[in-house]
Amino acid sequence: MTMSVACLHCSTELKGRSDKKFCSSYCRSAYHYEINKQKESSTFQKIDRQLKINRKILKAYNKAGLATIRKEKLLEAGFNSGYFTHYWKNQKNQVYLFCYEYGFLDLQHKYVLITWQPYMERKSIS
């Protein structure tokens, strides 16, 4: 008794080896392309979601444009400092990480929160 096996991509009945999964190299390539595209999409969505969460939290705790807050408070709210859009280094060589227009400086057990300012723009060198 032989079992009928179908191509994983187009569902065409397969003929030949018993361990065959695709009817052609095109179907094999198209199948793996779709699988990888879905993985890429979910990675992008995960990163985008966390950036939006971080921005929302920074905005909520930084109403005046400058604030200091305990690190644990932001972490409890769902903040993840590993996700940021860009950074800015001040004259003291302190690196502020930003989630869009809201930035934070990691100081051991607390964060200094700031809002992006026009003077933080890099000047182009001519």
Wavefront OBJ file of the C-alpha trace (Angstrom):
o trace
v 0.000 0.000 0.000
v 1.521 3.333 -1.052
v 0.611 6.650 0.501
v 0.098 9.699 -1.629
v 2.311 12.607 -0.560
v 1.760 16.179 -1.726
v 4.193 19.027 -2.415
v 4.455 21.296 0.624
v 4.097 24.385 -1.562
v 1.579 23.629 -4.318
v -0.013 20.377 -3.072
v 0.720 18.509 -6.315
v 1.009 14.747 -5.818
v 4.672 13.763 -5.563
v 6.242 10.965 -7.543
v 9.659 9.447 -6.940
v 11.556 9.111 -3.664
v 9.533 8.441 -0.536
v 11.159 11.325 1.364
v 10.483 13.892 -1.355
v 8.788 17.094 -0.117
v 8.573 19.305 -3.207
v 7.664 18.709 -6.829
v 10.272 21.138 -8.176
v 13.129 23.388 -7.165
v 10.788 26.360 -7.758
v 8.314 25.019 -5.160
v 11.145 24.305 -2.700
v 12.478 27.851 -3.111
v 9.020 29.476 -2.942
v 8.112 27.487 0.182
v 11.279 28.522 2.053
v 10.896 32.119 0.875
v 7.411 32.279 2.425
v 8.597 30.687 5.692
v 11.494 33.154 5.995
v 9.271 36.085 5.081
v 6.937 35.203 7.953
v 9.876 34.965 10.377
v 11.167 38.349 9.188
v 7.765 39.899 9.609
v 7.335 38.616 13.136
v 10.807 39.864 14.116
v 10.030 43.285 12.685
v 6.674 43.364 14.475
v 8.282 42.373 17.791
v 10.864 45.151 17.521
v 8.311 47.724 16.370
v 5.937 46.771 19.188
v 8.659 47.159 21.854
v 9.795 50.521 20.422
v 6.216 51.792 20.625
v 5.880 50.507 24.206
v 9.165 52.197 25.172
v 8.090 55.490 23.576
v 4.736 55.427 25.337
v 6.375 54.759 28.733
v 9.038 57.451 28.280
v 6.378 59.952 27.224
v 4.215 59.122 30.249
v 7.052 59.594 32.742
v 8.612 62.664 31.098
v 5.880 65.300 30.968
v 8.228 68.280 31.549
v 10.985 67.345 29.070
v 13.471 66.387 31.797
v 12.903 63.854 34.576
v 14.707 61.320 36.748
v 13.026 58.017 37.595
v 13.953 54.766 39.291
v 14.918 52.125 36.764
v 12.689 49.468 38.352
v 9.600 51.636 37.835
v 10.125 51.768 34.055
v 10.987 48.065 33.881
v 7.794 47.163 35.739
v 5.839 49.177 33.157
v 7.318 47.046 30.349
v 10.259 49.239 29.321
v 13.184 47.453 27.628
v 16.331 49.563 27.249
v 17.694 47.219 24.577
v 15.270 48.686 22.030
v 15.969 52.219 20.823
v 15.950 54.135 17.537
v 19.088 56.271 17.838
v 21.489 57.843 20.310
v 23.046 61.179 21.159
v 26.316 61.805 23.005
v 26.631 64.993 25.053
v 29.818 66.979 25.755
v 30.477 64.850 28.858
v 30.466 61.741 26.612
v 27.261 60.483 28.200
v 25.214 58.481 25.711
v 21.473 59.064 25.679
v 19.448 56.395 23.893
v 16.234 57.468 22.180
v 12.913 55.935 21.262
v 11.930 58.423 18.608
v 11.866 61.823 20.357
v 12.109 60.534 23.963
v 15.539 59.754 25.357
v 17.026 58.159 28.446
v 20.414 58.006 30.124
v 21.181 54.903 32.191
v 22.678 55.867 35.567
v 22.986 52.651 37.610
v 19.629 52.472 39.443
v 17.845 55.307 37.680
v 17.220 56.833 34.285
v 17.451 60.488 33.321
v 14.693 61.160 30.778
v 14.910 63.890 28.168
v 13.120 65.024 25.039
v 14.935 65.515 21.727
v 16.007 69.130 21.189
v 17.034 70.951 17.975
v 20.595 71.490 19.261
v 21.095 67.711 19.288
v 21.082 67.595 15.495
v 24.447 66.756 14.012
v 26.023 69.519 12.007
v 27.225 68.444 8.589
v 30.906 68.989 7.898
v 31.642 70.805 4.647
l 1 2 3 4 5 6 7 8 9 10 11 12 13 14 15 16 17 18 19 20 21 22 23 24 25 26 27 28 29 30 31 32 33 34 35 36 37 38 39 40 41 42 43 44 45 46 47 48 49 50 51 52 53 54 55 56 57 58 59 60 61 62 63 64 65 66 67 68 69 70 71 72 73 74 75 76 77 78 79 80 81 82 83 84 85 86 87 88 89 90 91 92 93 94 95 96 97 98 99 100 101 102 103 104 105 106 107 108 109 110 111 112 113 114 115 116 117 118 119 120 121 122 123 124 125 126
